Amino acid sequence: MKGNWSLQDAKNKFSQVVDEAHKCGPQIVTKRGVESVVIMSIEDYKQLTRPTTSLTDFFQKSPLHGIDLVELGGHLT
């Protein structure tokens, strides 16, 4: 089976679902016929959640880049 699993089948064949996620990509589990969760490999998850820019680039592109926040009237503690 590839791709879609009922909750009962996924529970009964969890090892197979995990193997399929590694071999074929994310596996969708349905509950009462409605897509409910996705089981995916850790590699797919890390790729999906990886930041698209570095923290340094994020701050350099900020509209506040170069502004001295203390001069704006605040006190940094």
WONOR-V615229 format. One record per pair of residues at least 4 apart in sequence whose C-alpha atoms are under 8 Angstrom apart, sorted by the first residue. I is the first residue (numbers start at 1). GAP is how many residues later the second one is. If there is no record, write none. Layout:
I_GAP, I_GAP
This chain:
1_4, 2_18, 2_22, 2_25, 3_17, 3_21, 3_22, 3_23, 3_24, 3_25, 4_23, 4_24, 4_25, 4_26, 5_4, 5_5, 5_22, 5_23, 5_24, 5_25, 6_4, 6_23, 6_24, 6_25, 6_26, 6_27, 7_4, 7_22, 7_23, 7_24, 8_4, 9_4, 9_5, 10_4, 10_7, 10_19, 13_4, 14_4, 15_4, 16_4, 17_4, 17_10, 17_22, 18_4, 18_21, 18_22, 18_23, 19_4, 20_4, 20_5, 20_6, 20_7, 21_4, 21_5, 21_6, 21_18, 21_19, 21_20, 22_4, 22_18, 22_19, 25_15, 25_16, 25_19, 26_12, 26_13, 26_14, 26_15, 26_18, 27_11, 27_12, 27_13, 28_7, 28_8, 28_9, 28_10, 28_11, 29_6, 29_7, 29_8, 29_9, 29_10, 30_4, 30_5, 30_6, 30_7, 31_4, 31_5, 40_4, 40_5, 41_4, 42_4, 43_4, 44_4, 45_4, 46_4, 53_4, 53_5, 54_4, 55_4, 56_4, 57_4, 58_4, 59_6, 60_5, 61_4, 68_4, 69_4, 69_5, 70_4, 70_5, 70_6
